[in-house]
């Protein structure tokens, strides 16, 4: 029980440090720059990048082996296929439904992309910095901490739950549900491939999948629902493939980060 509580406490402290750290850094930038309201994505991205650099510096000071402790190891290209396909297809499925179905806007929530006036800054922040930082925090740091006292299966769900909760700041229950299910895919990718890199790339493609409705929006509603169903099915098949590989490989002893000090 003591190890369980310690693991949970560590994961909550990491989450809190992430929220407070990003909040403080972003607020400082907002106050420093008069045009900050036009560059929300850029400021958030820079805050996340600075936070990650500070965390890495702290870990280096503590002489932690980042590569072996957090799964910063290269893996064959084929190990990226299922995670990337699962994340992209799920995100496209979810976002097509949100754009097509008669869902009240307050249930969706989210922030307007118009708040970021620089396309380069937006792409850098949303498609590169955020996936790298969030995967390192919620998969590498939090899951490693959790799995010191909690089973891998439970750790996957807790990691995804914490990941979803930070997205509640964007408002909208559907964003939280979307983030939770996406977090499950990223966490599953992390433990099944024994590397953080497939989870990062899957996260990037998951974010890209959010913009599929911009391409499919001109299609008839029936076609969009059909496409969404097909994408959802592909995502489920890919996730099942990851789970099947895990079963065949001999259980949770194969997971990265287990019992690391």
PyMOL commands that set and color helices and strands:
alter all, ss='L'
color gray80, all
select helices_A, chain A and resi 2-32+36-38+40-61+66-70+78-100+105-108+113-115+119-146+152-170+173-193+197-209+213-216+221-249+252-254
alter helices_A, ss='H'
color red, helices_A
deselect
rebuild
show_as cartoon
